[in-house]
């Protein structure tokens, strides 16, 4: 029931914001196309721009439009999953492009706690302005006590970086899920943990059951050895073939020599 209710809530949302990477300098709002004036996507964009200019005037937020490549089985950004379903969405990231080498790295990268705090503050303020429909750039929605501290973010990042986060280990009873659930419940009135399953018809992701596997490495001979072995085999077969063909001639020669001796 909760999953169904959550799915209906996602479908009925005005606009969906996805967060990709916000631990470094630079904020880019990736969208499938430039939003039209007055649309929910345009309101979301203006909320982020107003929040950035109000809280940190030196921070600029750029919009990066990119069409969805339906021929590619992998989505470039998270919001494209909603875009193909005709839902307004965008992805906020410090990467200017989905092909940036740093984004393709699957290992943990160093996060600047100060930049993470700044970007988190901007995101929270933008969401508050969007929900409250506030457009006055001189008024801040969030008070100082409502902004998470730098120490809290630093401890959270440290915990997540030192804990296994493999998709196969993220069950309901895992320590990471419990930690996030408890932490969010301190600041949010309603937190729902939902199990998502990949579509059997068109799966958007795939999880593997085994978290630990054995890697087998074999020391094989180079290709030159195979070529040398093939030449040796062909030479041996050729020698055998010539010997077999020469047997009748040898027998004939032996017979004639015996015949000459007897005469």
Secondary structure, 3 states (H helix, E strand, C coil): CHHHHHHHHHHCCCCEEEEEECCCCCEEEEECCCCCCCCHHHHHHHHHHHHHHHHCCCCCEEEEECCCCCCCCCCCCCCHHHHCCCCCEEEEECCCCCCCCCCCCCCCCCCCHHHHHHHHHHHHHHHHHHHHCCCCCCCCCCCHHHCCCHHHHHHHHHHHHCCCCCHHHCCCCCHHHHHHHHHHHHHCCCCCCCCCCCCCCCCCCCCCCCCCCCCCCCCCCCHHHHHHHHHHHHHHHHHHHHHHHHHHHHHHHHHHHHHHHHC
